[in-house]
Each structure stands twice: as structure tokens, then as C-alpha cells.
Amino acid sequence: MASKENTRPSKQLLHLVFGGELASLDGVEFKDTAAIDVVGVFPNYASAYAAWKSKAQMTVDNAQMRYFIVHMHRFFDPS
């Protein structure tokens, strides 16, 4: 009899993608925190990166618009 393969899903590594217009190009302070665009929470880095890249490309004409990826899973397990 063949052994069953491990069908357990891989560990979920949540990532948050968000962005907005910065107050200046020298830092990461947002001009208007109420206008921050929360793109979403993604189950892995690859899907978060795809969302980040899409948003970044849509706003390429605005030099002060920035999008970020936050590795949320590191807040849950810092090691």
C-alpha cells in the first residue's frame, strides 16, 4: 500500500500591501493618512508583490505616490 503524501497546506505568510502620497520624497510620512490606499492582505509574498507592482505601475506618473509591502507574519512570529 502506498503511503499518503503530506497534504497539509504550507504555512500562511500574510503580507499587507498599502500606499499613498508622501509628504516629501525624503521620507515615508504620508501627506494624508485618511487617503491611504489599503490594497489588501495576501497569503504569500508572490501575490503581494504582484499587487504591489500593479499599483506602483498605475501611479508611476506621481513621484510622491508610494506603495509598500508589510510582512505581517513577522509580527506574529518574529523569529
VEXFI-464262 format. One record per residue (C-alpha): residue number from 1; residue in three letters; x, y, z. Coordinates in pm, whole numbers, plus 50000, padded with zeros to 5 digits. Layout:
BEGIN
+------+------+-------+-------+-------+
! resi ! resn !    px !    py !    pz !
+------+------+-------+-------+-------+
!  NUM !  ala !     X !     Y !     Z !
...
+------+------+-------+-------+-------+
//
This chain:
BEGIN
+------+------+-------+-------+-------+
! resi ! resn !    px !    py !    pz !
+------+------+-------+-------+-------+
!    1 !  met ! 50000 ! 50000 ! 50000 !
!    2 !  ala ! 50141 ! 50339 ! 49902 !
!    3 !  ser ! 50194 ! 50594 ! 50176 !
!    4 !  lys ! 49985 ! 50908 ! 50171 !
!    5 !  glu ! 50164 ! 51228 ! 50081 !
!    6 !  asn ! 50151 ! 51515 ! 50328 !
!    7 !  thr ! 49853 ! 51719 ! 50209 !
!    8 !  arg ! 49890 ! 51982 ! 50478 !
!    9 !  pro ! 49899 ! 52333 ! 50326 !
!   10 !  ser ! 50217 ! 52535 ! 50353 !
!   11 !  lys ! 50250 ! 52786 ! 50635 !
!   12 !  gln ! 50047 ! 53101 ! 50573 !
!   13 !  leu ! 50271 ! 53408 ! 50550 !
!   14 !  leu ! 50042 ! 53711 ! 50542 !
!   15 !  his ! 50152 ! 54031 ! 50366 !
!   16 !  leu ! 49981 ! 54370 ! 50363 !
!   17 !  val ! 50003 ! 54600 ! 50059 !
!   18 !  phe ! 49921 ! 54968 ! 50106 !
!   19 !  gly ! 50030 ! 55306 ! 49981 !
!   20 !  gly ! 49961 ! 55672 ! 49943 !
!   21 !  glu ! 50105 ! 56008 ! 49859 !
!   22 !  leu ! 50412 ! 56103 ! 50062 !
!   23 !  ala ! 50462 ! 56445 ! 50217 !
!   24 !  ser ! 50812 ! 56458 ! 50063 !
!   25 !  leu ! 51049 ! 56236 ! 49870 !
!   26 !  asp ! 51294 ! 56236 ! 50162 !
!   27 !  gly ! 51089 ! 56019 ! 50398 !
!   28 !  val ! 50794 ! 55790 ! 50443 !
!   29 !  glu ! 50546 ! 56028 ! 50604 !
!   30 !  phe ! 50210 ! 56027 ! 50427 !
!   31 !  lys ! 50058 ! 56357 ! 50316 !
!   32 !  asp ! 49706 ! 56245 ! 50421 !
!   33 !  thr ! 49668 ! 55930 ! 50631 !
!   34 !  ala ! 49293 ! 55928 ! 50566 !
!   35 !  ala ! 49369 ! 55879 ! 50196 !
!   36 !  ile ! 49595 ! 55575 ! 50241 !
!   37 !  asp ! 49505 ! 55307 ! 49988 !
!   38 !  val ! 49487 ! 54965 ! 50156 !
!   39 !  val ! 49522 ! 54728 ! 49862 !
!   40 !  gly ! 49474 ! 54414 ! 50070 !
!   41 !  val ! 49617 ! 54127 ! 50270 !
!   42 !  phe ! 49774 ! 53845 ! 50072 !
!   43 !  pro ! 49860 ! 53486 ! 50172 !
!   44 !  asn ! 50216 ! 53493 ! 50036 !
!   45 !  tyr ! 50486 ! 53726 ! 49912 !
!   46 !  ala ! 50438 ! 53641 ! 49543 !
!   47 !  ser ! 50075 ! 53753 ! 49537 !
!   48 !  ala ! 50155 ! 54061 ! 49748 !
!   49 !  tyr ! 50437 ! 54153 ! 49510 !
!   50 !  ala ! 50205 ! 54120 ! 49208 !
!   51 !  ala ! 49951 ! 54353 ! 49374 !
!   52 !  trp ! 50224 ! 54599 ! 49477 !
!   53 !  lys ! 50371 ! 54604 ! 49127 !
!   54 !  ser ! 50032 ! 54663 ! 48967 !
!   55 !  lys ! 49954 ! 54958 ! 49197 !
!   56 !  ala ! 50303 ! 55104 ! 49161 !
!   57 !  gln ! 50277 ! 55093 ! 48782 !
!   58 !  met ! 49935 ! 55262 ! 48788 !
!   59 !  thr ! 50079 ! 55557 ! 48983 !
!   60 !  val ! 50416 ! 55586 ! 48806 !
!   61 !  asp ! 50339 ! 55944 ! 48693 !
!   62 !  asn ! 50314 ! 56067 ! 49054 !
!   63 !  ala ! 50666 ! 56071 ! 49205 !
!   64 !  gln ! 50529 ! 56113 ! 49557 !
!   65 !  met ! 50298 ! 55811 ! 49541 !
!   66 !  arg ! 50448 ! 55502 ! 49705 !
!   67 !  tyr ! 50324 ! 55151 ! 49779 !
!   68 !  phe ! 50470 ! 54918 ! 50040 !
!   69 !  ile ! 50462 ! 54551 ! 50134 !
!   70 !  val ! 50449 ! 54473 ! 50506 !
!   71 !  his ! 50546 ! 54122 ! 50615 !
!   72 !  met ! 50265 ! 54078 ! 50869 !
!   73 !  his ! 50370 ! 53724 ! 50953 !
!   74 !  arg ! 50682 ! 53866 ! 51118 !
!   75 !  phe ! 50465 ! 54041 ! 51378 !
!   76 !  phe ! 50314 ! 53705 ! 51473 !
!   77 !  asp ! 50645 ! 53516 ! 51482 !
!   78 !  pro ! 50948 ! 53749 ! 51491 !
!   79 !  ser ! 51196 ! 53459 ! 51459 !
+------+------+-------+-------+-------+
//
